Amino acid sequence: MISQEIKMLQIAQREVFRALDSGDIDEAKKLLKPMFKLYNETLEMLNKFGEENKDDSVGDNEEDFVIKWAKDYVKRGKKLDIRGSNGGTALHIAAAKSFMRLADFLLDHGVDVNLRDNDGHSPIFFAVRTGSIEMVELLIKRGADLHVKNKFDITLLDIAKDRGIPSIVWLLEEKMQEQAK
């Protein structure tokens, strides 16, 4: 029974990677939800059968699950800066969802804070767009280029002003001056 559950997780994981590699983020999200549930159910089963698995606990949310998954990916010797068909990386997703711990983990494991997707967006574009000042601060601290423009010639400051997020506008203006020095 346990080996069947693990095999199902492995198959589901491959399907999620296929979706991410093809750039189909919506499909990956759909696949992750049941996979998260199945993973927790499998851990419960393993614990019932007396196997020690405390280090594999994924916690209660999606970010914990993705961090666990990223750690497994690193253990297998894989790089975390793989790109989907749209050129985005896991860091782009972490920035868009304000997954602070995941972003830290990815950056600690060599993902470039300034990688750009096919539209010229680095992860900080997504953090600004979603209004996450904490994520913007983290990415700045980790070396995000604030003078970047996407392929449509739009800047981070343009997005922050358009979205009406004065705290991010102020932060970007201040940090842009520091980066220019």
C-alpha positions in Angstrom: 0.0 0.0 0.0 2.7 2.5 1.0 4.8 1.8 -2.1 1.7 2.3 -4.3 1.2 5.8 -2.7 4.8 6.7 -3.2 4.7 5.6 -6.8 1.6 7.8 -7.3 3.5 10.7 -5.8 6.4 10.1 -8.2 4.1 10.0 -11.2 2.3 13.2 -10.1 5.7 14.9 -9.5 6.8 14.1 -13.0 3.5 15.5 -14.4 4.0 18.8 -12.4 7.6 19.1 -13.8 6.3 18.5 -17.3 3.7 21.3 -16.8 6.3 23.7 -15.4 8.8 22.9 -18.2 6.1 23.6 -20.8 5.3 26.9 -19.0 1.8 25.8 -18.0 1.7 27.2 -14.5 -2.1 26.8 -14.2 -1.8 23.1 -14.9 1.1 22.8 -12.4 -1.1 24.4 -9.8 -4.0 22.1 -10.5 -1.6 19.1 -10.2 0.0 20.3 -7.0 -3.2 20.5 -4.9 -4.0 16.8 -5.0 -0.3 16.0 -4.8 0.0 18.0 -1.6 -2.9 16.0 -0.1 -1.6 12.7 -1.3 1.9 13.5 0.1 0.4 14.3 3.5 -1.7 11.2 3.4 1.3 9.1 2.6 3.3 10.6 5.5 0.4 9.7 7.8 0.4 6.1 6.5 4.2 5.9 6.9 3.9 7.1 10.5 1.1 4.7 11.3 3.4 1.8 10.2 6.0 3.1 12.5 8.5 4.4 10.0 10.4 7.5 11.2 9.7 10.4 8.8 9.8 13.5 10.9 12.3 15.3 8.6 9.9 14.8 5.6 7.0 16.7 7.2 5.8 19.3 4.7 3.7 21.4 7.1 0.3 22.8 6.5 0.7 25.0 3.4 1.7 25.1 -0.2 5.0 27.0 0.5 6.2 24.3 2.9 5.3 21.7 0.3 7.2 23.4 -2.5 10.3 24.0 -0.2 10.3 20.3 0.6 10.1 19.5 -3.1 12.9 22.0 -3.9 15.1 20.3 -1.3 14.4 16.9 -2.8 15.3 18.4 -6.2 18.6 19.7 -4.9 19.4 16.4 -3.2 19.1 14.8 -6.6 21.8 17.1 -7.9 19.4 19.3 -10.0 19.7 23.0 -10.4 16.8 25.1 -9.3 17.1 27.8 -12.0 15.3 25.7 -14.7 13.0 27.7 -16.9 9.5 27.1 -18.1 8.6 27.7 -21.8 7.8 31.4 -20.8 11.3 31.7 -19.4 10.2 32.0 -15.8 11.8 30.2 -12.9 10.6 29.0 -9.5 11.8 32.3 -8.1 9.4 34.2 -10.4 6.6 32.1 -8.9 7.9 32.5 -5.3 7.9 36.3 -5.9 4.4 36.3 -7.4 3.0 34.3 -4.5 5.1 36.1 -1.7 6.7 32.8 -0.7 9.5 34.4 1.3 11.1 31.2 2.7 11.0 29.6 -0.8 12.6 32.7 -2.3 15.4 32.6 0.3 16.0 28.9 -0.3 16.1 29.3 -4.1 18.5 32.3 -3.8 20.7 30.4 -1.3 20.9 27.6 -3.8 22.2 29.7 -6.7 19.1 30.9 -8.5 19.9 34.3 -10.1 17.8 37.1 -8.6 17.9 38.9 -12.0 17.0 36.1 -14.4 14.4 37.4 -16.8 11.5 35.6 -18.4 10.6 35.9 -22.1 8.9 39.3 -21.5 12.0 40.7 -19.7 10.5 40.4 -16.2 12.9 39.5 -13.4 11.3 38.1 -10.2 11.1 41.6 -8.6 8.5 42.6 -11.3 6.1 40.0 -9.8 6.8 41.1 -6.3 6.0 44.8 -7.2 3.0 43.8 -9.2 1.5 41.9 -6.3 2.3 44.6 -3.8 4.5 42.5 -1.5 6.9 45.0 0.1 8.5 42.2 2.1 9.3 40.3 -1.1 10.5 43.5 -2.8 12.8 44.2 0.2 14.2 40.6 0.1 14.9 40.7 -3.6 16.6 44.1 -3.3 18.7 42.8 -0.4 19.7 39.8 -2.5 20.9 42.0 -5.4 17.9 42.7 -7.6 18.5 45.2 -10.4 16.1 48.1 -9.9 16.8 49.8 -13.2 15.6 46.9 -15.3 13.0 47.4 -18.0 10.9 44.7 -19.5 10.6 44.2 -23.3 7.7 46.7 -23.3 10.0 49.4 -21.8 8.1 49.3 -18.5 10.1 49.8 -15.3 9.5 48.6 -11.7 8.6 52.2 -10.7 6.1 52.4 -13.6 4.3 49.3 -12.2 4.4 50.5 -8.6 3.0 53.9 -9.5 0.3 52.4 -11.8 -0.8 50.0 -9.0 -0.9 52.9 -6.5 1.5 51.3 -4.0 3.2 54.4 -2.4 5.3 52.3 0.0 6.9 50.4 -2.9 7.3 53.6 -5.0 9.1 55.2 -2.1 11.3 52.1 -1.4 12.2 51.8 -5.1 13.1 55.4 -5.5 15.3 55.3 -2.4 17.0 52.1 -3.4 17.5 53.1 -7.0 19.4 56.2 -5.8 21.6 53.9 -3.7 22.2 51.5 -6.6 23.1 54.5 -8.9 25.9 55.6 -6.6 
